Amino acid sequence: MATSNPIQFIQQVRAEVAKVIWPTRREVLLTTVMVFIMAALTAVFFALVDLLIRTGLQGILGIFG
């Protein structure tokens, strides 16, 4: 691996950072809202699955217990 001096390294880092396409404020806001919506839907889904499993187990244990 070729070694480069710190000045070259900083120049290369700046060149790479200049290539990054940063998201707009609107894109960040929309993706943040989508993450919160998906997290809420996932929480509701798992709460319903938990309720279903708990009800089923209580029913089985009520019959056999």
C-alpha positions in Angstrom: 0.0 0.0 0.0 1.4 3.4 -1.0 1.9 5.9 1.8 0.9 9.5 1.2 1.6 12.5 3.3 -1.1 14.2 5.4 -1.5 17.1 3.0 -2.3 14.7 0.1 -4.6 12.8 2.3 -6.6 15.9 3.3 -6.7 17.0 -0.4 -8.1 13.5 -1.3 -10.7 13.7 1.5 -11.9 17.1 0.3 -12.1 15.9 -3.3 -14.3 12.9 -2.2 -16.5 15.1 0.1 -17.1 17.4 -2.8 -18.5 14.5 -4.8 -21.2 13.8 -2.1 -24.7 14.8 -3.1 -26.2 16.1 0.1 -30.0 15.7 0.6 -32.2 18.8 0.6 -34.0 19.8 3.7 -37.3 18.6 2.2 -35.8 15.1 1.4 -34.5 14.8 5.0 -37.9 15.9 6.4 -39.8 13.4 4.2 -37.6 10.5 5.0 -37.7 11.3 8.7 -41.5 11.3 8.6 -41.5 8.0 6.6 -39.3 6.4 9.3 -41.6 7.5 12.0 -44.7 6.2 10.1 -43.0 2.9 9.4 -41.9 2.6 13.1 -45.5 3.3 14.2 -47.0 0.7 11.8 -44.4 -1.9 12.9 -45.2 -1.2 16.6 -49.0 -1.6 15.9 -48.4 -4.8 14.0 -46.3 -6.4 16.7 -48.7 -5.2 19.4 -51.5 -7.0 17.5 -49.5 -10.2 17.0 -48.6 -10.1 20.8 -52.3 -9.7 21.6 -53.3 -12.6 19.4 -50.6 -14.9 20.8 -51.5 -13.9 24.4 -55.2 -14.5 23.8 -54.5 -17.9 22.2 -52.2 -19.0 25.0 -54.7 -17.9 27.6 -57.4 -19.8 25.8 -55.3 -23.0 25.6 -54.2 -22.7 29.2 -57.9 -22.1 30.3 -58.9 -25.3 28.6 -56.1 -27.5 29.9 -55.1 -25.6 33.0 
